[in-house]
Amino acid sequence: MDTLAVDELVRLLHAENYEPARAVENALPEIVRAVELVLERLEAGGRLFYVGAGTSGRIGVLDASECPPTFGVDPELVRGIIAGGDFALRNSVEGAEDDTQAGIRDLISRGARPEDAVIGIAASGRTPYVIGALDAARKAGALTIALVNVEPSEMEGHAELTIAAITGPEPLTGSTRLKAGTAQKMALNLISTAVMVRLGKTYGNLMVDVCATNVKLKDRAIRIVSEGAQVGREEAIAALELAGWHAKTAMVALKLGVNADRARSLLDQAGGHVRRALGESKG
């Protein structure tokens, strides 16, 4: 690899980028089951935890941290736990992954309970920290899922369901931030997005629970309401202002011709699902 010209090197590395998608596609049946199981837990009032070390931990934290602004959920609903704590997000804390007891402690400290779901992430499928967290989760009665990139894996024996996205040898030997990390991010994207859609966080493909906390997101909320309610930009802005910039409420108010308070009440009765609040069939 180190003898290649830059264009050859980049093309060689990019050629490997197709493998993660194929690996995730092969694991789709298990991912579907994971979505179903996680959804059951969240609908029962539980939380979703991602647990990992190094790259795997950072990917879990990334997916979890993007759920509140994208779907308007409480930051406690989806949480990422990384070996070594927040310091490990920016710094290498390699020894942390070998501490089984730390995994147990970190999971217990979050107050794991039967309603929760825990996804342990490890390319090797044998990270002690993650195994400790999975064992603590099982002891608490929580749902346990292993996301790995090898088969068979040690973590299979510590989880109720295993998602094995087999990515094969890395182009840079041992650097799991490449193919394995990409496959992990793809799998978590699928799980969290599908779960949130089923929880009513979207209307069609519109993210109607987006948190309009800055200029960019306010503009996005305007476009979402305008498209979803089929109204002009100015009418969408007026409805959003009356709804406290909550896109979902503004959209229901516009589509049904009711005020924001009535729209909120209808959404509450519908469990937050726009389509139910509108009395529309899922088709």
CORGI-V813069 format. One record per run of one state. SS is the DSSP state (A for helix, B for strand, O for the rest). FROM is the first residue (numbers start at 0). TO is the last residue. Records with the same first field share a line. If there is no record, write none. Layout:
SS=FROM-TO ; FROM-TO
This chain:
O=0-4 ; 15-15 ; 26-26 ; 43-46 ; 52-52 ; 71-76 ; 82-85 ; 90-92 ; 98-98 ; 108-115 ; 122-126 ; 139-141 ; 148-152 ; 158-159 ; 164-177 ; 198-201 ; 203-204 ; 206-213 ; 229-231 ; 242-245 ; 256-258 ; 269-272 ; 277-282
A=5-14 ; 16-25 ; 27-42 ; 53-70 ; 86-89 ; 93-97 ; 99-107 ; 127-138 ; 153-157 ; 178-197 ; 214-228 ; 232-241 ; 246-255 ; 259-268 ; 273-276
B=47-51 ; 77-81 ; 116-121 ; 142-147 ; 160-163 ; 202-202 ; 205-205
